[in-house]
Amino acid sequence: MSFMPTVAGLGTAGTVRELPMSPYAYWAISLASFLVLLGLLWAFRNTAAKYDTPARVRDGGNGSRGDAQGSPGASDPGAHH
């Protein structure tokens, strides 16, 4: 006799396991979780621009390197581009 059908039969010995909640409740919980995580993500939007390096903030961050103070040199933190 094979071992596999015996083990499979133990888990389904005439009992029916039902979900503890309605399937609609699982859907509502997953939607609410998604919206909470989306709100958390939205709260941190544009955070990188707020804490950017002073050299990139000075020239507007648009990639133009010429400004009133002259072109940034190789020692400037944003000069590697």
PDB file of N, CA, C and O in Angstrom:
ATOM      1  N   MET A   1       0.832  -1.171   0.000  1.00  0.00           N
ATOM      2  CA  MET A   1       0.000   0.000   0.000  1.00  0.00           C
ATOM      3  C   MET A   1       0.885   1.246   0.000  1.00  0.00           C
ATOM      4  O   MET A   1       1.923   1.290   0.661  1.00  0.00           O
ATOM      5  N   SER A   2       0.465   2.223  -0.733  1.00  0.00           N
ATOM      6  CA  SER A   2       1.260   3.438  -0.875  1.00  0.00           C
ATOM      7  C   SER A   2       1.029   4.374   0.324  1.00  0.00           C
ATOM      8  O   SER A   2      -0.046   4.397   0.923  1.00  0.00           O
ATOM      9  N   PHE A   3       2.038   5.111   0.635  1.00  0.00           N
ATOM     10  CA  PHE A   3       1.969   6.026   1.772  1.00  0.00           C
ATOM     11  C   PHE A   3       1.192   7.298   1.444  1.00  0.00           C
ATOM     12  O   PHE A   3       0.521   7.850   2.316  1.00  0.00           O
ATOM     13  N   MET A   4       1.274   7.773   0.193  1.00  0.00           N
ATOM     14  CA  MET A   4       0.693   9.049  -0.182  1.00  0.00           C
ATOM     15  C   MET A   4      -0.837   9.095  -0.055  1.00  0.00           C
ATOM     16  O   MET A   4      -1.340  10.064   0.514  1.00  0.00           O
ATOM     17  N   PRO A   5      -1.599   8.130  -0.538  1.00  0.00           N
ATOM     18  CA  PRO A   5      -3.060   8.209  -0.363  1.00  0.00           C
ATOM     19  C   PRO A   5      -3.484   8.174   1.103  1.00  0.00           C
ATOM     20  O   PRO A   5      -4.523   8.737   1.451  1.00  0.00           O
ATOM     21  N   THR A   6      -2.720   7.540   1.951  1.00  0.00           N
ATOM     22  CA  THR A   6      -3.055   7.471   3.366  1.00  0.00           C
ATOM     23  C   THR A   6      -2.915   8.843   4.021  1.00  0.00           C
ATOM     24  O   THR A   6      -3.778   9.257   4.795  1.00  0.00           O
ATOM     25  N   VAL A   7      -1.832   9.544   3.710  1.00  0.00           N
ATOM     26  CA  VAL A   7      -1.608  10.874   4.268  1.00  0.00           C
ATOM     27  C   VAL A   7      -2.642  11.857   3.728  1.00  0.00           C
ATOM     28  O   VAL A   7      -3.140  12.696   4.479  1.00  0.00           O
ATOM     29  N   ALA A   8      -2.974  11.769   2.444  1.00  0.00           N
ATOM     30  CA  ALA A   8      -3.969  12.663   1.858  1.00  0.00           C
ATOM     31  C   ALA A   8      -5.348  12.407   2.444  1.00  0.00           C
ATOM     32  O   ALA A   8      -6.137  13.340   2.593  1.00  0.00           O
ATOM     33  N   GLY A   9      -5.645  11.171   2.776  1.00  0.00           N
ATOM     34  CA  GLY A   9      -6.941  10.837   3.339  1.00  0.00           C
ATOM     35  C   GLY A   9      -7.110  11.322   4.767  1.00  0.00           C
ATOM     36  O   GLY A   9      -8.238  11.536   5.211  1.00  0.00           O
ATOM     37  N   LEU A  10      -6.010  11.501   5.504  1.00  0.00           N
ATOM     38  CA  LEU A  10      -6.105  11.972   6.883  1.00  0.00           C
ATOM     39  C   LEU A  10      -6.595  13.414   6.954  1.00  0.00           C
ATOM     40  O   LEU A  10      -7.341  13.767   7.867  1.00  0.00           O
ATOM     41  N   GLY A  11      -6.188  14.243   6.012  1.00  0.00           N
ATOM     42  CA  GLY A  11      -6.571  15.651   6.034  1.00  0.00           C
ATOM     43  C   GLY A  11      -7.995  15.892   5.598  1.00  0.00           C
ATOM     44  O   GLY A  11      -8.575  16.928   5.922  1.00  0.00           O
ATOM     45  N   THR A  12      -8.570  14.956   4.870  1.00  0.00           N
ATOM     46  CA  THR A  12      -9.925  15.153   4.357  1.00  0.00           C
ATOM     47  C   THR A  12     -10.865  14.067   4.864  1.00  0.00           C
ATOM     48  O   THR A  12     -11.685  13.563   4.097  1.00  0.00           O
ATOM     49  N   ALA A  13     -10.770  13.711   6.083  1.00  0.00           N
ATOM     50  CA  ALA A  13     -11.549  12.606   6.641  1.00  0.00           C
ATOM     51  C   ALA A  13     -12.989  13.026   6.911  1.00  0.00           C
ATOM     52  O   ALA A  13     -13.449  12.967   8.051  1.00  0.00           O
ATOM     53  N   GLY A  14     -13.698  13.448   5.875  1.00  0.00           N
ATOM     54  CA  GLY A  14     -15.100  13.762   6.002  1.00  0.00           C
ATOM     55  C   GLY A  14     -15.412  15.121   6.606  1.00  0.00           C
ATOM     56  O   GLY A  14     -16.585  15.454   6.769  1.00  0.00           O
ATOM     57  N   THR A  15     -14.420  15.904   6.937  1.00  0.00           N
ATOM     58  CA  THR A  15     -14.669  17.222   7.513  1.00  0.00           C
ATOM     59  C   THR A  15     -14.557  18.278   6.425  1.00  0.00           C
ATOM     60  O   THR A  15     -13.712  18.188   5.535  1.00  0.00           O
ATOM     61  N   VAL A  16     -15.406  19.260   6.509  1.00  0.00           N
ATOM     62  CA  VAL A  16     -15.379  20.371   5.568  1.00  0.00           C
ATOM     63  C   VAL A  16     -14.891  21.600   6.311  1.00  0.00           C
ATOM     64  O   VAL A  16     -15.501  22.027   7.291  1.00  0.00           O
ATOM     65  N   ARG A  17     -13.798  22.161   5.844  1.00  0.00           N
ATOM     66  CA  ARG A  17     -13.236  23.358   6.466  1.00  0.00           C
ATOM     67  C   ARG A  17     -13.780  24.572   5.737  1.00  0.00           C
ATOM     68  O   ARG A  17     -13.580  24.704   4.529  1.00  0.00           O
ATOM     69  N   GLU A  18     -14.457  25.452   6.439  1.00  0.00           N
ATOM     70  CA  GLU A  18     -14.994  26.661   5.837  1.00  0.00           C
ATOM     71  C   GLU A  18     -14.149  27.850   6.244  1.00  0.00           C
ATOM     72  O   GLU A  18     -13.459  27.823   7.263  1.00  0.00           O
ATOM     73  N   LEU A  19     -14.213  28.886   5.438  1.00  0.00           N
ATOM     74  CA  LEU A  19     -13.493  30.111   5.747  1.00  0.00           C
ATOM     75  C   LEU A  19     -14.128  30.784   6.958  1.00  0.00           C
ATOM     76  O   LEU A  19     -15.343  30.706   7.137  1.00  0.00           O
ATOM     77  N   PRO A  20     -13.330  31.441   7.789  1.00  0.00           N
ATOM     78  CA  PRO A  20     -13.900  32.086   8.982  1.00  0.00           C
ATOM     79  C   PRO A  20     -14.703  33.347   8.654  1.00  0.00           C
ATOM     80  O   PRO A  20     -15.461  33.829   9.496  1.00  0.00           O
ATOM     81  N   MET A  21     -14.545  33.883   7.449  1.00  0.00           N
ATOM     82  CA  MET A  21     -15.283  35.081   7.044  1.00  0.00           C
ATOM     83  C   MET A  21     -15.827  34.865   5.642  1.00  0.00           C
ATOM     84  O   MET A  21     -15.477  33.906   4.953  1.00  0.00           O
ATOM     85  N   SER A  22     -16.674  35.764   5.251  1.00  0.00           N
ATOM     86  CA  SER A  22     -17.214  35.749   3.902  1.00  0.00           C
ATOM     87  C   SER A  22     -16.111  36.109   2.906  1.00  0.00           C
ATOM     88  O   SER A  22     -15.203  36.863   3.256  1.00  0.00           O
ATOM     89  N   PRO A  23     -16.163  35.598   1.692  1.00  0.00           N
ATOM     90  CA  PRO A  23     -15.169  36.008   0.687  1.00  0.00           C
ATOM     91  C   PRO A  23     -15.188  37.509   0.419  1.00  0.00           C
ATOM     92  O   PRO A  23     -14.162  38.085   0.056  1.00  0.00           O
ATOM     93  N   TYR A  24     -16.336  38.145   0.592  1.00  0.00           N
ATOM     94  CA  TYR A  24     -16.420  39.596   0.416  1.00  0.00           C
ATOM     95  C   TYR A  24     -15.649  40.338   1.508  1.00  0.00           C
ATOM     96  O   TYR A  24     -15.116  41.422   1.269  1.00  0.00           O
ATOM     97  N   ALA A  25     -15.594  39.754   2.699  1.00  0.00           N
ATOM     98  CA  ALA A  25     -14.825  40.369   3.778  1.00  0.00           C
ATOM     99  C   ALA A  25     -13.333  40.334   3.459  1.00  0.00           C
ATOM    100  O   ALA A  25     -12.617  41.296   3.738  1.00  0.00           O
ATOM    101  N   TYR A  26     -12.860  39.230   2.874  1.00  0.00           N
ATOM    102  CA  TYR A  26     -11.455  39.176   2.462  1.00  0.00           C
ATOM    103  C   TYR A  26     -11.164  40.221   1.394  1.00  0.00           C
ATOM    104  O   TYR A  26     -10.109  40.856   1.409  1.00  0.00           O
ATOM    105  N   TRP A  27     -12.097  40.395   0.472  1.00  0.00           N
ATOM    106  CA  TRP A  27     -11.932  41.405  -0.580  1.00  0.00           C
ATOM    107  C   TRP A  27     -11.879  42.797   0.037  1.00  0.00           C
ATOM    108  O   TRP A  27     -11.042  43.611  -0.354  1.00  0.00           O
ATOM    109  N   ALA A  28     -12.755  43.083   0.990  1.00  0.00           N
ATOM    110  CA  ALA A  28     -12.789  44.403   1.615  1.00  0.00           C
ATOM    111  C   ALA A  28     -11.514  44.659   2.422  1.00  0.00           C
ATOM    112  O   ALA A  28     -10.989  45.772   2.410  1.00  0.00           O
ATOM    113  N   ILE A  29     -11.022  43.650   3.112  1.00  0.00           N
ATOM    114  CA  ILE A  29      -9.787  43.804   3.894  1.00  0.00           C
ATOM    115  C   ILE A  29      -8.605  44.051   2.973  1.00  0.00           C
ATOM    116  O   ILE A  29      -7.761  44.896   3.271  1.00  0.00           O
ATOM    117  N   SER A  30      -8.525  43.331   1.861  1.00  0.00           N
ATOM    118  CA  SER A  30      -7.408  43.541   0.937  1.00  0.00           C
ATOM    119  C   SER A  30      -7.490  44.915   0.286  1.00  0.00           C
ATOM    120  O   SER A  30      -6.458  45.554   0.080  1.00  0.00           O
ATOM    121  N   LEU A  31      -8.689  45.386  -0.045  1.00  0.00           N
ATOM    122  CA  LEU A  31      -8.838  46.720  -0.635  1.00  0.00           C
ATOM    123  C   LEU A  31      -8.451  47.793   0.376  1.00  0.00           C
ATOM    124  O   LEU A  31      -7.757  48.750   0.031  1.00  0.00           O
ATOM    125  N   ALA A  32      -8.892  47.642   1.612  1.00  0.00           N
ATOM    126  CA  ALA A  32      -8.543  48.615   2.647  1.00  0.00           C
ATOM    127  C   ALA A  32      -7.032  48.624   2.899  1.00  0.00           C
ATOM    128  O   ALA A  32      -6.443  49.691   3.077  1.00  0.00           O
ATOM    129  N   SER A  33      -6.408  47.457   2.914  1.00  0.00           N
ATOM    130  CA  SER A  33      -4.950  47.391   3.104  1.00  0.00           C
ATOM    131  C   SER A  33      -4.218  48.076   1.956  1.00  0.00           C
ATOM    132  O   SER A  33      -3.248  48.801   2.178  1.00  0.00           O
ATOM    133  N   PHE A  34      -4.678  47.847   0.744  1.00  0.00           N
ATOM    134  CA  PHE A  34      -4.071  48.488  -0.410  1.00  0.00           C
ATOM    135  C   PHE A  34      -4.199  49.998  -0.315  1.00  0.00           C
ATOM    136  O   PHE A  34      -3.238  50.713  -0.601  1.00  0.00           O
ATOM    137  N   LEU A  35      -5.357  50.500   0.080  1.00  0.00           N
ATOM    138  CA  LEU A  35      -5.550  51.947   0.175  1.00  0.00           C
ATOM    139  C   LEU A  35      -4.704  52.564   1.288  1.00  0.00           C
ATOM    140  O   LEU A  35      -4.208  53.681   1.143  1.00  0.00           O
ATOM    141  N   VAL A  36      -4.537  51.845   2.393  1.00  0.00           N
ATOM    142  CA  VAL A  36      -3.679  52.344   3.475  1.00  0.00           C
ATOM    143  C   VAL A  36      -2.228  52.419   3.004  1.00  0.00           C
ATOM    144  O   VAL A  36      -1.544  53.411   3.257  1.00  0.00           O
ATOM    145  N   LEU A  37      -1.761  51.382   2.327  1.00  0.00           N
ATOM    146  CA  LEU A  37      -0.380  51.398   1.823  1.00  0.00           C
ATOM    147  C   LEU A  37      -0.193  52.450   0.744  1.00  0.00           C
ATOM    148  O   LEU A  37       0.868  53.069   0.664  1.00  0.00           O
ATOM    149  N   LEU A  38      -1.202  52.663  -0.085  1.00  0.00           N
ATOM    150  CA  LEU A  38      -1.133  53.716  -1.091  1.00  0.00           C
ATOM    151  C   LEU A  38      -1.070  55.090  -0.428  1.00  0.00           C
ATOM    152  O   LEU A  38      -0.332  55.964  -0.884  1.00  0.00           O
ATOM    153  N   GLY A  39      -1.828  55.285   0.630  1.00  0.00           N
ATOM    154  CA  GLY A  39      -1.777  56.548   1.373  1.00  0.00           C
ATOM    155  C   GLY A  39      -0.419  56.773   2.020  1.00  0.00           C
ATOM    156  O   GLY A  39       0.078  57.899   2.053  1.00  0.00           O
ATOM    157  N   LEU A  40       0.182  55.708   2.535  1.00  0.00           N
ATOM    158  CA  LEU A  40       1.519  55.824   3.109  1.00  0.00           C
ATOM    159  C   LEU A  40       2.540  56.198   2.036  1.00  0.00           C
ATOM    160  O   LEU A  40       3.407  57.041   2.265  1.00  0.00           O
ATOM    161  N   LEU A  41       2.437  55.579   0.887  1.00  0.00           N
ATOM    162  CA  LEU A  41       3.326  55.917  -0.220  1.00  0.00           C
ATOM    163  C   LEU A  41       3.118  57.361  -0.659  1.00  0.00           C
ATOM    164  O   LEU A  41       4.083  58.070  -0.947  1.00  0.00           O
ATOM    165  N   TRP A  42       1.877  57.794  -0.711  1.00  0.00           N
ATOM    166  CA  TRP A  42       1.546  59.159  -1.135  1.00  0.00           C
ATOM    167  C   TRP A  42       2.081  60.186  -0.136  1.00  0.00           C
ATOM    168  O   TRP A  42       2.437  61.298  -0.526  1.00  0.00           O
ATOM    169  N   ALA A  43       2.139  59.825   1.140  1.00  0.00           N
ATOM    170  CA  ALA A  43       2.629  60.744   2.163  1.00  0.00           C
ATOM    171  C   ALA A  43       4.113  61.058   1.976  1.00  0.00           C
ATOM    172  O   ALA A  43       4.572  62.123   2.391  1.00  0.00           O
ATOM    173  N   PHE A  44       4.858  60.158   1.365  1.00  0.00           N
ATOM    174  CA  PHE A  44       6.289  60.367   1.182  1.00  0.00           C
ATOM    175  C   PHE A  44       6.648  60.809  -0.232  1.00  0.00           C
ATOM    176  O   PHE A  44       7.811  60.714  -0.624  1.00  0.00           O
ATOM    177  N   ARG A  45       5.676  61.291  -1.006  1.00  0.00           N
ATOM    178  CA  ARG A  45       5.970  61.738  -2.358  1.00  0.00           C
ATOM    179  C   ARG A  45       6.881  62.958  -2.298  1.00  0.00           C
ATOM    180  O   ARG A  45       6.766  63.787  -1.394  1.00  0.00           O
ATOM    181  N   ASN A  46       7.773  63.058  -3.252  1.00  0.00           N
ATOM    182  CA  ASN A  46       8.696  64.189  -3.425  1.00  0.00           C
ATOM    183  C   ASN A  46       9.656  64.356  -2.252  1.00  0.00           C
ATOM    184  O   ASN A  46      10.239  65.428  -2.091  1.00  0.00           O
ATOM    185  N   THR A  47       9.833  63.328  -1.431  1.00  0.00           N
ATOM    186  CA  THR A  47      10.745  63.432  -0.298  1.00  0.00           C
ATOM    187  C   THR A  47      12.189  63.554  -0.759  1.00  0.00           C
ATOM    188  O   THR A  47      12.975  64.260  -0.128  1.00  0.00           O
ATOM    189  N   ALA A  48      12.554  62.883  -1.842  1.00  0.00           N
ATOM    190  CA  ALA A  48      13.924  62.943  -2.341  1.00  0.00           C
ATOM    191  C   ALA A  48      14.282  64.365  -2.768  1.00  0.00           C
ATOM    192  O   ALA A  48      15.420  64.795  -2.578  1.00  0.00           O
ATOM    193  N   ALA A  49      13.345  65.086  -3.331  1.00  0.00           N
ATOM    194  CA  ALA A  49      13.626  66.456  -3.753  1.00  0.00           C
ATOM    195  C   ALA A  49      13.795  67.387  -2.557  1.00  0.00           C
ATOM    196  O   ALA A  49      14.509  68.385  -2.657  1.00  0.00           O
ATOM    197  N   LYS A  50      13.166  67.090  -1.448  1.00  0.00           N
ATOM    198  CA  LYS A  50      13.283  67.928  -0.262  1.00  0.00           C
ATOM    199  C   LYS A  50      14.660  67.799   0.381  1.00  0.00           C
ATOM    200  O   LYS A  50      15.164  68.754   0.972  1.00  0.00           O
ATOM    201  N   TYR A  51      15.266  66.624   0.267  1.00  0.00           N
ATOM    202  CA  TYR A  51      16.554  66.369   0.899  1.00  0.00           C
ATOM    203  C   TYR A  51      17.665  66.205  -0.132  1.00  0.00           C
ATOM    204  O   TYR A  51      18.624  65.471   0.104  1.00  0.00           O
ATOM    205  N   ASP A  52      17.545  66.875  -1.261  1.00  0.00           N
ATOM    206  CA  ASP A  52      18.530  66.765  -2.322  1.00  0.00           C
ATOM    207  C   ASP A  52      19.793  67.535  -1.955  1.00  0.00           C
ATOM    208  O   ASP A  52      19.782  68.341  -1.025  1.00  0.00           O
ATOM    209  N   THR A  53      20.877  67.291  -2.679  1.00  0.00           N
ATOM    210  CA  THR A  53      22.134  67.979  -2.409  1.00  0.00           C
ATOM    211  C   THR A  53      22.006  69.456  -2.758  1.00  0.00           C
ATOM    212  O   THR A  53      21.255  69.807  -3.668  1.00  0.00           O
ATOM    213  N   PRO A  54      22.716  70.320  -2.060  1.00  0.00           N
ATOM    214  CA  PRO A  54      22.609  71.762  -2.317  1.00  0.00           C
ATOM    215  C   PRO A  54      23.006  72.142  -3.742  1.00  0.00           C
ATOM    216  O   PRO A  54      22.436  73.082  -4.296  1.00  0.00           O
ATOM    217  N   ALA A  55      23.962  71.446  -4.352  1.00  0.00           N
ATOM    218  CA  ALA A  55      24.395  71.793  -5.703  1.00  0.00           C
ATOM    219  C   ALA A  55      23.278  71.558  -6.709  1.00  0.00           C
ATOM    220  O   ALA A  55      23.095  72.360  -7.625  1.00  0.00           O
ATOM    221  N   ARG A  56      22.531  70.476  -6.552  1.00  0.00           N
ATOM    222  CA  ARG A  56      21.447  70.200  -7.499  1.00  0.00           C
ATOM    223  C   ARG A  56      20.253  71.097  -7.231  1.00  0.00           C
ATOM    224  O   ARG A  56      19.510  71.432  -8.153  1.00  0.00           O
ATOM    225  N   VAL A  57      20.059  71.490  -5.979  1.00  0.00           N
ATOM    226  CA  VAL A  57      18.964  72.406  -5.670  1.00  0.00           C
ATOM    227  C   VAL A  57      19.290  73.786  -6.227  1.00  0.00           C
ATOM    228  O   VAL A  57      18.396  74.485  -6.705  1.00  0.00           O
ATOM    229  N   ARG A  58      20.574  74.193  -6.171  1.00  0.00           N
ATOM    230  CA  ARG A  58      20.985  75.512  -6.634  1.00  0.00           C
ATOM    231  C   ARG A  58      20.706  75.695  -8.116  1.00  0.00           C
ATOM    232  O   ARG A  58      20.222  76.751  -8.524  1.00  0.00           O
ATOM    233  N   ASP A  59      21.002  74.685  -8.931  1.00  0.00           N
ATOM    234  CA  ASP A  59      20.796  74.879 -10.370  1.00  0.00           C
ATOM    235  C   ASP A  59      19.415  74.392 -10.825  1.00  0.00           C
ATOM    236  O   ASP A  59      19.165  74.301 -12.027  1.00  0.00           O
ATOM    237  N   GLY A  60      18.546  74.087  -9.914  1.00  0.00           N
ATOM    238  CA  GLY A  60      17.184  73.723 -10.267  1.00  0.00           C
ATOM    239  C   GLY A  60      16.999  72.249 -10.542  1.00  0.00           C
ATOM    240  O   GLY A  60      15.863  71.807 -10.713  1.00  0.00           O
ATOM    241  N   GLY A  61      18.056  71.473 -10.592  1.00  0.00           N
ATOM    242  CA  GLY A  61      17.944  70.048 -10.823  1.00  0.00           C
ATOM    243  C   GLY A  61      17.531  69.680 -12.233  1.00  0.00           C
ATOM    244  O   GLY A  61      17.152  68.535 -12.482  1.00  0.00           O
ATOM    245  N   ASN A  62      17.596  70.625 -13.165  1.00  0.00           N
ATOM    246  CA  ASN A  62      17.152  70.339 -14.529  1.00  0.00           C
ATOM    247  C   ASN A  62      18.294  69.933 -15.447  1.00  0.00           C
ATOM    248  O   ASN A  62      18.089  69.782 -16.651  1.00  0.00           O
ATOM    249  N   GLY A  63      19.467  69.756 -14.913  1.00  0.00           N
ATOM    250  CA  GLY A  63      20.572  69.285 -15.723  1.00  0.00           C
ATOM    251  C   GLY A  63      21.424  70.396 -16.316  1.00  0.00           C
ATOM    252  O   GLY A  63      22.511  70.120 -16.823  1.00  0.00           O
ATOM    253  N   SER A  64      20.973  71.627 -16.270  1.00  0.00           N
ATOM    254  CA  SER A  64      21.797  72.718 -16.801  1.00  0.00           C
ATOM    255  C   SER A  64      22.873  73.047 -15.787  1.00  0.00           C
ATOM    256  O   SER A  64      22.594  73.195 -14.597  1.00  0.00           O
ATOM    257  N   ARG A  65      24.086  73.160 -16.254  1.00  0.00           N
ATOM    258  CA  ARG A  65      25.208  73.369 -15.341  1.00  0.00           C
ATOM    259  C   ARG A  65      25.692  74.811 -15.304  1.00  0.00           C
ATOM    260  O   ARG A  65      26.564  75.133 -14.498  1.00  0.00           O
ATOM    261  N   GLY A  66      25.178  75.658 -16.116  1.00  0.00           N
ATOM    262  CA  GLY A  66      25.610  77.045 -16.079  1.00  0.00           C
ATOM    263  C   GLY A  66      24.719  77.860 -15.171  1.00  0.00           C
ATOM    264  O   GLY A  66      23.497  77.825 -15.309  1.00  0.00           O
ATOM    265  N   ASP A  67      25.315  78.600 -14.234  1.00  0.00           N
ATOM    266  CA  ASP A  67      24.545  79.497 -13.394  1.00  0.00           C
ATOM    267  C   ASP A  67      25.367  80.744 -13.145  1.00  0.00           C
ATOM    268  O   ASP A  67      26.457  80.885 -13.698  1.00  0.00           O
ATOM    269  N   ALA A  68      24.871  81.641 -12.332  1.00  0.00           N
ATOM    270  CA  ALA A  68      25.540  82.923 -12.110  1.00  0.00           C
ATOM    271  C   ALA A  68      26.872  82.748 -11.407  1.00  0.00           C
ATOM    272  O   ALA A  68      27.737  83.618 -11.516  1.00  0.00           O
ATOM    273  N   GLN A  69      27.063  81.663 -10.696  1.00  0.00           N
ATOM    274  CA  GLN A  69      28.301  81.448  -9.964  1.00  0.00           C
ATOM    275  C   GLN A  69      29.329  80.685 -10.776  1.00  0.00           C
ATOM    276  O   GLN A  69      30.415  80.396 -10.274  1.00  0.00           O
ATOM    277  N   GLY A  70      29.020  80.359 -11.996  1.00  0.00           N
ATOM    278  CA  GLY A  70      29.952  79.599 -12.817  1.00  0.00           C
ATOM    279  C   GLY A  70      29.574  78.134 -12.850  1.00  0.00           C
ATOM    280  O   GLY A  70      28.709  77.682 -12.100  1.00  0.00           O
ATOM    281  N   SER A  71      30.219  77.417 -13.708  1.00  0.00           N
ATOM    282  CA  SER A  71      29.923  76.007 -13.874  1.00  0.00           C
ATOM    283  C   SER A  71      30.527  75.216 -12.722  1.00  0.00           C
ATOM    284  O   SER A  71      31.663  75.484 -12.331  1.00  0.00           O
ATOM    285  N   PRO A  72      29.801  74.249 -12.167  1.00  0.00           N
ATOM    286  CA  PRO A  72      30.358  73.475 -11.050  1.00  0.00           C
ATOM    287  C   PRO A  72      31.538  72.629 -11.500  1.00  0.00           C
ATOM    288  O   PRO A  72      31.571  72.132 -12.626  1.00  0.00           O
ATOM    289  N   GLY A  73      32.489  72.477 -10.621  1.00  0.00           N
ATOM    290  CA  GLY A  73      33.684  71.709 -10.945  1.00  0.00           C
ATOM    291  C   GLY A  73      33.514  70.245 -10.616  1.00  0.00           C
ATOM    292  O   GLY A  73      32.423  69.808 -10.250  1.00  0.00           O
ATOM    293  N   ALA A  74      34.583  69.486 -10.744  1.00  0.00           N
ATOM    294  CA  ALA A  74      34.549  68.051 -10.514  1.00  0.00           C
ATOM    295  C   ALA A  74      34.346  67.716  -9.038  1.00  0.00           C
ATOM    296  O   ALA A  74      33.926  66.607  -8.712  1.00  0.00           O
ATOM    297  N   SER A  75      34.638  68.656  -8.148  1.00  0.00           N
ATOM    298  CA  SER A  75      34.474  68.387  -6.720  1.00  0.00           C
ATOM    299  C   SER A  75      33.032  68.623  -6.270  1.00  0.00           C
ATOM    300  O   SER A  75      32.699  68.330  -5.121  1.00  0.00           O
ATOM    301  N   ASP A  76      32.185  69.136  -7.130  1.00  0.00           N
ATOM    302  CA  ASP A  76      30.790  69.385  -6.779  1.00  0.00           C
ATOM    303  C   ASP A  76      30.045  68.051  -6.693  1.00  0.00           C
ATOM    304  O   ASP A  76      30.252  67.194  -7.551  1.00  0.00           O
ATOM    305  N   PRO A  77      29.184  67.841  -5.688  1.00  0.00           N
ATOM    306  CA  PRO A  77      28.512  66.554  -5.520  1.00  0.00           C
ATOM    307  C   PRO A  77      27.653  66.145  -6.711  1.00  0.00           C
ATOM    308  O   PRO A  77      27.479  64.950  -6.947  1.00  0.00           O
ATOM    309  N   GLY A  78      27.115  67.087  -7.462  1.00  0.00           N
ATOM    310  CA  GLY A  78      26.266  66.745  -8.582  1.00  0.00           C
ATOM    311  C   GLY A  78      26.992  66.748  -9.909  1.00  0.00           C
ATOM    312  O   GLY A  78      26.341  66.701 -10.953  1.00  0.00           O
ATOM    313  N   ALA A  79      28.325  66.803  -9.913  1.00  0.00           N
ATOM    314  CA  ALA A  79      29.070  66.957 -11.156  1.00  0.00           C
ATOM    315  C   ALA A  79      29.379  65.631 -11.840  1.00  0.00           C
ATOM    316  O   ALA A  79      30.028  65.637 -12.886  1.00  0.00           O
ATOM    317  N   HIS A  80      28.955  64.526 -11.315  1.00  0.00           N
ATOM    318  CA  HIS A  80      29.300  63.245 -11.903  1.00  0.00           C
ATOM    319  C   HIS A  80      28.441  62.898 -13.111  1.00  0.00           C
ATOM    320  O   HIS A  80      28.693  61.874 -13.746  1.00  0.00           O
ATOM    321  N   HIS A  81      27.466  63.680 -13.449  1.00  0.00           N
ATOM    322  CA  HIS A  81      26.573  63.352 -14.582  1.00  0.00           C
ATOM    323  C   HIS A  81      27.185  63.764 -15.879  1.00  0.00           C
ATOM    324  O   HIS A  81      26.582  63.569 -16.935  1.00  0.00           O
TER     325      HIS A  81
END
